[in-house]
Amino acid sequence: MPKVLVATVKPFAPAAVNQIREIIEKAGYEFALLEKYGSQGDLIAAVADADALIIRSDKVDSEVINAAGKLKIVVRAGAGYDNIDLEAASGKGVVAMNTPGQNSNAVAELAQGMMVFMARNQFNGTSGTELSGKTLGIHAYGYVGKLVAKIARGFDMDVYAFDPYIDREVIEGDGVTCLDSAEALYSTCQYISLHIPANDETRGSINHELMSVMPEGAVLVNTARKEVIDEDSLEKIFAGRPDFRYVSDIAPDNAVQLKEAYADRCFFTPKKMGAQTSEANINAGVAAANQIEAFLETGDTTFQVNK
């Protein structure tokens, strides 16, 4: 029978594990669990006889894929999949998938909460500002961006978006103003919420040129990936603009320096928090299990992210 390995340094909630196990065993597959493992070597050893693999933020590099002689599919329980070596997976005929949309509401709520947190000066007791009537730019209008727009409109914010891969009609159908460039978005909006993936096109793309054109009282919210931020530019904009603020659930490499110099204008959560709700935890894990069953039974590759 096929063996499905769930390998997570950062474990799923017990309720999620139980539901994943139920789906896997009901399908007639063997279920294996590796949690809180100590080294990459533990994952390499565990995956040796696995036909399918479910991960979270765990790194599936070429060494892992080469060690998995029977592996047919790996599913990242979440939206981002830059922790999977797609080229190595394709080279070995391994299908890589994500579970888009399952964590979206959790991330969107976090992004909006971070806006409130910064608008109210990190709840430090001083007088802050309101979000109502402020301009919000959504950089990438996918699952999460769409939900951020919905929540922000409830706060009576004026919402704009830029995404060259989404039809204008889709964006404007949600009551959001569609802009034609990142430059237009950043120069228009006091708040920017980032939802772009980390890839060759986007790494370091949020640079001084973009940040510097944001209006007075600029707040950049990053619940995407730290790699999309040019960190030298981040230091430069903090030094040059006393009104600029940055909040993220992925601390940049220069977080210590930024906190020491600009503690009142930046905040970073202790770890990646976007998917850290009980609902998202269960949704993503269950979706991953269902996708594996569909692939093994019918060859369904709906959410495949490699070629």
N, C-alpha and C positions, 0 to 999 in steps of 0.2 A: 504494500500500500504506500502511497505517497506520504512523505514526511514533511510537515509544516513546522518550521522553527520560528518562534517569536523571540527576537533577541533585542533587549532594551536595557541599556545602562540606566536610563531614566524610565522606570517601569510604568506600564499602564496601571490604572486603578484596578483593584481586585475585581470589581464588577465588570470591567471591560475584558479582563483576562478570562473570566468565566464565560462571557458571551462569545468570545473568540473561540475558546475551547469547544463550546457547544456546537458552533457552526462547523468547525474542522472535524470533530469526531462524528457528528451526524452525517457528514459527507463520506465517512468511511476512511478518513485519513488519520495518520499518527500525529499527535500534537506534542511538541517539545517546547520548553520554556527556558530561556537564559536571561536572568535579570541581574542588574547591578554587577555585571562582570568586571573583573579587575584590569584586564588588558585586552588589546586587540587580538592577542594570541588566543584568548578564550573564545572569541567569536570565530576565529579561523578554525579552531578545533571543532567547535559545535556545528559549523555549517558544512562540514565535510560530506555528510550523507543526507543533507536536506534537499528536498525537491522544490521547496518554496520557502521564502523568508519574509517575515514582517519585521520592520524596524521603525524607529522614530527618528531621533537625531543621530543615530549610530552611523559610523562611517563604513560604507561598503566600497572599499577601494579595489584595485586590481589584484592585490594579494588575497583578499577575501574571496573574490570571484574565481580566481585561479585555483583556490583550495576547495571550492565547492563543485566537485566533479559531476554531481547530479542536478545542480540547480537549474531550474527552468524559469523561475519568476521571483523577483524581489519587489515588495510593495512598501513604499514609504508612507506610513500612516500620518498624513499631513499634506500640505500643499507644496512646500519647497522640496526639491530633490537634488540640491547641489551636493549633498553628502553621498551620492551614488556616482561612481565612475561610469558614466553612460557609455563611453567608448569601449571600456573593458567589458561591460555587460554585452554590448552588441557584438563584440569580437568573439564572445563565447556563446552567442545565441541565447542569452538570458534576457527575458522581457523585464523591463523596469517600469513600474507604475507609481503614481501618487494617488491620493484620495482627495481631489479638489472639492472645495466647498464644505468639508466636514468640520473644519476648525474656523470657518469664516466668521460666524457670529461672535465667537469668543474674541478673535483678533479685533474685529470692528468695535466691540464694546470697550476693549482695552485702549484702542486708539482714541476713542472719544473721551474716555476717562482721563487719559493723559492730557488731553486738551484742557479739560476742566482743572486738573491738577496744576498745570502751568499758568493758566489764566488766573488762578487764585493763589499765585506765588507759593506753590508747594505747601499750601495750608499752613503758612508760617505766622498767621495772625495779622498780617498787614492787608491793606485794601488792594484788591485785585481788580479784574475786569470781567465782563460778561461775554459769553460766546454769541449771544443773540445779536444779529446784525453784522457780525464779522464775516470776512470772506475766507472760505476754505477751498483749497485746491487739492484734488485727489489725483495723485500721480500713479496711474494704472487703474483702470476701471474693470477689474475682474470681480471674482466672487466677493472678496473683502471690500474692495473699493465701493462696490454697489451698496453694500450694507452700511458702510461709513456714511455714504451720501444720505441714505434713508434716515439714519439716526441724527445726523447733523441738521437735516431739514426740520426735524422735530425740535431742535434747539433754535430754530429760526435763523440759521446761518445761510449766507448766500453761497451756494456750492457750485464749483467749477471742476472740470476734469480734463485731463489730457491722456489719451491712449490711442496711438496710431493703429492698434490692432482691433479696436472696437468701433463698429459703425456709429457715426454721429447720431443717427436716428435712435439707436438704443440708449445712448447717454441722455439725449435731450428728451426722450420719452419718459425718463424718470424725473424730469423737472430740473435737470442739471445742465449748466451751460458748458458746451463743448468748446475747448480751445484747440488751436492748431499746432501748438509747439510747447515744449517745456518752458521755454523762455517766457512765453505769454502767461503761462500758469503761475510761474514764480513771481513775475512782476505784478500780477493782479492780486495775489492772495496773501493775506497776513498769516494764515495757518496753511501748512502743507502736510498732508498725510501720505507717506510713502508706502507703495504696495508693489514695487517692481521686484522681479527676481534678480538673483546675482548670476550674471553670465558675462561672456566676453564683451558684450555691448554695454552693459550697465555698470560694471565694476568701476568705482571711482568717478562715476558720471555726475554725481551730485557734488558739484565743485563750487569754488568761490564765485565763479561767474554767475551761476544760478542763485546761490544763496544771497549774494550781494544786491540783487535787484528786488528782493522781497520788500514789501512796504514796512513802514515803521511798526515796531512791536512784533517782529517776525518770530514765529514759533514753528520749528521743523519737528515733525513727529515721525519716528521711524520704527515701525513694527515689522519691517521686511527683513533685510539682511544688513549687517554692519559693512560688508564689503562694497556696497553701492555708494558709500560716503567716502569722499577724498578727505582723509583725516588732516592732512596739512592745510587744506582749505578750511576745515572746521576750526582749527586753531587760529587761522588768520581772521576769519569772520568774527570769532569771539573777541579777539584783540581789537578789531577795528570798529565793531558795532556794539555798544553797550546795551542796545535794545534786543539783541538777538538771543533766542533761547532754543535749546535742543533737548529733546526727551526721547528715550528709546528703551526697548526691552532687550537690546543687545548692546552691551557696553563696547565702545571702540577701544582699540589698543592703547590709545592715549587718554583713557578715562581718568586715571589718577591725576594727571597733569591738569585736565580740564576741571575736575572737581576741586582741586586745590585752588585754582585761580578763579573759577566762576561757579562756585557751588550754588549760588542763588539763581543761576540761569541754565543749569543743566541737571538732568536726573537720569540715572540708569538703574533698572531693576537688577537684583542680584543674579538672576538667570533669565533665560528666554521664557517669557510669560504668556505669549500670544495664545497658545493652545491649552494653557493651564486652567481648564475648568473641567468639572466632572462630566459635563455633557459632551464637550469636544473630545475628551479622552475616550469616551465610549464610542462616540460616532465614528471617529477615525479608525479605531481598531476594528470595529464591526465591519465597516466598509472595506477595509483591507482583506479581512477574512472572506467576505462575500466575493470580492474581485478575484481572489485566488481560486475559490471554488468554481467560479464562472470560467476562468481561464483553463483550469485543468479539465473541466467537464466538456466545455464547448469551444475552447480556443478564443474566447472573448478577449479582445485587446483594447477595449474602449478607452481606457485611461493610460495607455502606453505612452511613455515619454522619450523612449529611445527608438532608434531605427533598426 
